[in-house]
Amino acid sequence: MSWDQLKRDFFSVGLKGILIDLVIRFVNLFTYFKVLHCLAIEEAVLHHEIKELNLQYQDKFLSSDEVDKYVHIETTRLPDYVAEDGINKKDECLGLLDNGNLINYCWYSDLPTRLCANLEIHFSADYKYAYRSFTIVPFRGQRLQGLNLYRALKYYQKKGYKGVVAYVDSNNFNSLRSLNHLGFQIFERVMIIKFWKTYYIFKPRTKSPYEFEIHLTPDAKKHLRLKKMIRDAQK
């Protein structure tokens, strides 16, 4: 974490937020530890400012050849493993282009998606899962993440999906602020910690239409365990 980022986070979330971030980073020096904010959005609650954006950028679902091209362009920061996994699962990558140049992208899936090497996320087939959103530096500040999401929402709702789900690490303050402004609503918080060969999942006992679950990957099931620690939701 840079000094500038630390100052921005301090003025945004205060000392308590900074301490939580440092604790999470410290624990991860020794084992896997995450606190996830699980979020969902439907068009009805999308922030009106996003709907009113009138930016004249082309939106396009990228072909596998186009994805492969952008993997090799440093400014787009599209990692090989993300592109390969997304293409293999037939996920869709919606890009925003300015004069043919990729300036923003986000991946969308309706299949289980990797959280890390050993864990994957499952969710309701009624929703698309959004992941790996990115805007190149010169175009930041134009709410392109929101524009991408809005255009994807309109497209997928025409295909019968109810909305979009996503997760954000609890100490990723920038993304939390951004998604909150878009209209995303937190429906669940999940804590994951690994002890020896077991992943412990702490989550509330709730009935959610999003069916957001954490599972071991098929390969990880051969040598690791997962135990869910369900707690009663606070009233």
Secondary structure, 3 states (H helix, E strand, C coil): CCHHHHHHHHHHHHHHHHHHHHHHHHHCCCCCEEEEEEEEECHHHCCHHHHCCCCCCEEEECCHHHHHHHHCCHHHCCCHHHHHHHHHCCCEEEEEEECCEEEEEEEEECCCEECCCCEEEECCCCEEEEEEEEECHHHCCCCHHHHHHHHHHHHHHHCCCCEEEEEEECCCHHHHHHHHHHCCEEEEEEEEEEECCEEEEEEEECCCCCCCEEEECCCHHHCCEEEEEEEECCC
